[in-house]
Protein backbone atom coordinates (compact mmCIF):
# COMPACT_ATOMS: atom_id res chain seq x y z
CA UNK A 1 0.00 0.00 0.00
CA UNK A 2 1.36 3.42 -0.94
CA UNK A 3 1.93 5.79 1.94
CA UNK A 4 2.47 9.54 2.11
CA UNK A 5 6.08 10.54 2.83
CA UNK A 6 6.56 11.71 6.37
CA UNK A 7 8.16 15.12 6.85
CA UNK A 8 10.91 14.90 9.42
CA UNK A 9 10.95 18.28 11.18
CA UNK A 10 14.23 17.44 12.86
CA UNK A 11 15.87 16.64 9.55
CA UNK A 12 14.56 19.86 8.01
CA UNK A 13 15.87 21.95 10.89
CA UNK A 14 19.23 20.23 10.59
CA UNK A 15 19.24 21.05 6.87
CA UNK A 16 18.47 24.70 7.65
CA UNK A 17 21.27 24.76 10.19
CA UNK A 18 23.71 23.24 7.70
CA UNK A 19 22.71 25.79 5.07
CA UNK A 20 23.07 28.63 7.58
CA UNK A 21 26.56 27.35 8.37
CA UNK A 22 27.50 27.23 4.68
CA UNK A 23 26.17 30.73 4.09
CA UNK A 24 27.95 32.08 7.17
CA UNK A 25 31.26 30.53 6.13
CA UNK A 26 30.79 31.81 2.60
CA UNK A 27 30.33 35.33 3.96
CA UNK A 28 33.24 34.96 6.35
CA UNK A 29 35.62 33.67 3.69
CA UNK A 30 34.33 36.03 0.97
CA UNK A 31 33.33 33.01 -1.12
CA UNK A 32 29.56 33.15 -0.80
CA UNK A 33 27.79 30.79 -3.23
CA UNK A 34 24.50 32.40 -4.36
CA UNK A 35 22.95 28.93 -4.71
CA UNK A 36 23.47 28.33 -0.98
CA UNK A 37 21.52 31.50 -0.21
CA UNK A 38 18.76 30.45 -2.61
CA UNK A 39 18.53 26.97 -1.07
CA UNK A 40 18.36 28.44 2.43
CA UNK A 41 15.67 30.93 1.41
CA UNK A 42 13.60 28.18 -0.26
CA UNK A 43 13.89 25.94 2.80
CA UNK A 44 12.81 28.76 5.09
CA UNK A 45 9.93 29.67 2.79
CA UNK A 46 8.74 26.06 2.90
CA UNK A 47 8.56 26.44 6.65
CA UNK A 48 6.46 29.58 6.40
CA UNK A 49 9.23 32.11 6.98
CA UNK A 50 8.31 34.65 4.30
CA UNK A 51 10.61 37.41 5.48
CA UNK A 52 11.32 40.20 3.03
CA UNK A 53 14.90 39.07 2.38
CA UNK A 54 13.73 35.47 1.87
CA UNK A 55 11.09 36.53 -0.66
CA UNK A 56 13.57 38.72 -2.50
CA UNK A 57 16.09 35.90 -2.85
CA UNK A 58 13.45 33.43 -4.04
CA UNK A 59 11.80 35.80 -6.51
CA UNK A 60 14.94 37.15 -8.18
CA UNK A 61 17.33 35.52 -10.64
CA UNK A 62 20.52 35.01 -8.60
CA UNK A 63 22.61 35.59 -11.70
CA UNK A 64 21.22 39.14 -11.84
CA UNK A 65 21.91 39.97 -8.18
CA UNK A 66 25.24 41.76 -7.54
CA UNK A 67 27.54 39.92 -5.12
CA UNK A 68 27.42 42.72 -2.56
CA UNK A 69 23.62 42.74 -2.60
CA UNK A 70 23.43 38.95 -2.29
CA UNK A 71 25.80 39.13 0.69
CA UNK A 72 23.57 41.73 2.33
CA UNK A 73 20.49 39.57 1.77
CA UNK A 74 22.35 36.57 3.22
CA UNK A 75 23.29 38.54 6.35
CA UNK A 76 19.71 39.68 6.82
CA UNK A 77 18.43 36.11 6.51
CA UNK A 78 20.97 34.79 9.02
CA UNK A 79 20.03 37.55 11.43
CA UNK A 80 16.33 36.71 11.15
CA UNK A 81 16.99 33.01 11.76
CA UNK A 82 18.95 33.86 14.90
CA UNK A 83 21.91 31.86 13.63
CA UNK A 84 24.92 32.06 15.92
CA UNK A 85 28.26 30.61 14.77
CA UNK A 86 29.34 29.94 18.35
CA UNK A 87 33.03 29.56 19.15
CA UNK A 88 33.73 26.82 16.60
CA UNK A 89 32.98 28.91 13.52
CA UNK A 90 34.12 32.20 15.04
CA UNK A 91 37.14 31.30 17.22
CA UNK A 92 38.24 34.93 17.40
CA UNK A 93 35.45 35.45 19.93
CA UNK A 94 37.51 33.50 22.48
CA UNK A 95 40.50 35.77 21.88
CA UNK A 96 38.30 38.82 22.46
CA UNK A 97 36.91 37.34 25.69
CA UNK A 98 40.39 36.42 26.94
CA UNK A 99 41.58 39.96 26.35
CA UNK A 100 38.47 41.26 28.11
CA UNK A 101 39.23 39.05 31.10
CA UNK A 102 42.74 40.52 31.32
CA UNK A 103 41.16 43.97 31.49
CA UNK A 104 38.64 43.04 34.20
CA UNK A 105 41.32 41.17 36.17
CA UNK A 106 43.03 44.51 36.89
CA UNK A 107 40.04 45.39 39.10
CA UNK A 108 39.93 42.12 41.05
CA UNK A 109 42.49 43.12 43.72
CA UNK A 110 39.95 45.72 44.90
CA UNK A 111 37.71 42.75 45.73
CA UNK A 112 40.54 40.98 47.59
CA UNK A 113 41.22 38.56 44.74
CA UNK A 114 44.80 37.98 43.63
CA UNK A 115 46.24 35.88 40.83
CA UNK A 116 45.31 35.59 37.19
CA UNK A 117 41.86 34.22 36.30
CA UNK A 118 41.45 32.18 33.15
CA UNK A 119 38.71 31.53 30.65
CA UNK A 120 37.43 27.95 30.40
CA UNK A 121 35.05 26.42 27.89
CA UNK A 122 31.92 24.85 29.35
CA UNK A 123 31.52 21.93 26.97
CA UNK A 124 28.60 20.55 28.97
CA UNK A 125 26.49 23.60 28.14
CA UNK A 126 24.38 23.77 24.97
CA UNK A 127 25.42 25.82 23.14
CA UNK A 128 28.98 25.77 24.46
CA UNK A 129 29.69 28.83 26.57
CA UNK A 130 32.64 30.07 28.63
CA UNK A 131 33.19 30.36 32.36
CA UNK A 132 35.89 32.04 34.43
CA UNK A 133 38.15 30.16 36.81
CA UNK A 134 39.77 32.24 39.54
CA UNK A 135 43.30 31.50 40.73
CA UNK A 136 41.89 29.81 43.86
CA UNK A 137 39.98 27.34 41.70
CA UNK A 138 36.52 28.87 41.99
CA UNK A 139 34.54 28.57 38.77
CA UNK A 140 32.23 31.45 37.92
CA UNK A 141 29.52 30.64 35.38
CA UNK A 142 26.70 33.07 36.16
CA UNK A 143 23.44 32.08 34.48
CA UNK A 144 24.85 29.73 31.88
CA UNK A 145 28.28 31.20 31.29
CA UNK A 146 29.39 33.68 28.67
CA UNK A 147 27.66 33.01 25.37
CA UNK A 148 29.85 33.19 22.28
CA UNK A 149 28.17 36.39 21.09
CA UNK A 150 29.62 38.16 24.14
CA UNK A 151 32.89 38.16 22.24
CA UNK A 152 31.57 40.09 19.25
CA UNK A 153 32.90 43.50 20.37
CA UNK A 154 35.74 44.44 22.76
CA UNK A 155 33.66 46.79 24.94
CA UNK A 156 30.74 44.39 25.05
CA UNK A 157 33.07 41.55 26.01
CA UNK A 158 34.62 43.52 28.89
CA UNK A 159 31.13 44.45 30.13
CA UNK A 160 29.89 40.85 29.92
CA UNK A 161 32.95 39.44 31.71
CA UNK A 162 32.75 42.06 34.47
CA UNK A 163 29.02 41.46 34.91
CA UNK A 164 29.48 37.69 35.24
CA UNK A 165 32.30 38.03 37.76
CA UNK A 166 30.46 40.65 39.80
CA UNK A 167 27.24 38.64 39.88
CA UNK A 168 28.86 35.39 41.03
CA UNK A 169 31.12 37.08 43.59
CA UNK A 170 28.18 38.85 45.17
CA UNK A 171 26.25 35.56 45.35
CA UNK A 172 29.21 33.86 47.02
CA UNK A 173 30.30 36.59 49.43
CA UNK A 174 27.08 38.50 50.04
CA UNK A 175 29.14 41.67 49.70
CA UNK A 176 28.59 44.52 47.29
CA UNK A 177 31.47 45.03 44.89
CA UNK A 178 32.52 47.42 43.52
CA UNK A 179 31.20 50.52 45.32
CA UNK A 180 31.13 54.12 44.13
CA UNK A 181 33.56 56.16 46.26
CA UNK A 182 31.33 59.23 45.92
CA UNK A 183 27.86 57.82 46.57
CA UNK A 184 28.67 54.57 48.43
CA UNK A 185 26.36 52.68 46.09
CA UNK A 186 27.07 49.45 44.30
CA UNK A 187 28.26 49.86 40.73
CA UNK A 188 27.28 47.74 37.77
CA UNK A 189 29.04 46.98 34.50
CA UNK A 190 27.73 48.86 31.51
CA UNK A 191 28.72 50.03 28.05
CA UNK A 192 28.55 53.81 27.82
CA UNK A 193 29.52 55.80 24.74
CA UNK A 194 31.40 52.81 23.38
CA UNK A 195 33.43 52.17 26.55
CA UNK A 196 33.04 49.51 29.25
CA UNK A 197 32.52 51.28 32.57
CA UNK A 198 31.50 50.78 36.17
CA UNK A 199 28.24 52.73 36.28
CA UNK A 200 26.74 54.43 39.33
CA UNK A 201 23.03 55.20 39.70
CA UNK A 202 23.73 57.85 42.34
CA UNK A 203 23.28 61.56 41.77
CA UNK A 204 22.63 62.21 38.08
CA UNK A 205 24.09 58.78 37.27
CA UNK A 206 27.66 58.62 36.06
CA UNK A 207 30.57 56.42 35.07
CA UNK A 208 32.58 55.91 38.25
CA UNK A 209 35.54 54.40 36.40
CA UNK A 210 36.51 52.55 33.28
CA UNK A 211 36.45 48.81 33.87
CA UNK A 212 40.06 47.83 34.46
CA UNK A 213 40.94 51.19 36.03
CA UNK A 214 39.03 50.93 39.29
CA UNK A 215 42.15 50.84 41.47
CA UNK A 216 43.67 53.83 39.66
CA UNK A 217 40.45 55.81 40.07
CA UNK A 218 40.34 55.10 43.79
CA UNK A 219 43.97 56.20 44.23
CA UNK A 220 43.26 59.40 42.35
CA UNK A 221 40.34 60.43 44.56
CA UNK A 222 41.81 59.61 47.98
ZIBEL-V431422 format. One line per field, one symbol per residue. phi: phi as a letter, one per 30 degrees, with the letter a starting at -180 (. if undefined). psi: psi as a letter, one per 20 degrees, with the letter a starting at -180 (. if undefined). A space follows every 10 residues. Layout:
phi: ???
psi: ???
This chain:
phi: .dbddcdcdd ddddddddde ddddddddch bdcedddddd ddddddcicc dedddddddc dedcceeddd dddddddddd didbdidddb dddddddddd ddddedcded ciccicdbdb dcdddbdebb cbcdddjdcc bhcjiddedd cdbedddddd dddddedddd ddchbdadbd ddchcdcbda cbhicdbccc ddiciaddad djbddddddd cc
psi: pqqpqppohg gghhgggghg gggghgghjk lpohhhgggg ggghhhjjnl qghgggghiq ohijoqghgh hgggghghgh ijppibhgim iihggghghg hhghhhihhi jkprrprqpq pnhiqorpaq rpprhjippp ibmjaoqhih jhqgghgggg ggggggghgh hhikqpprpp igikqqrqpr opljqpropp jqcjprohqq pikgggghhi i.
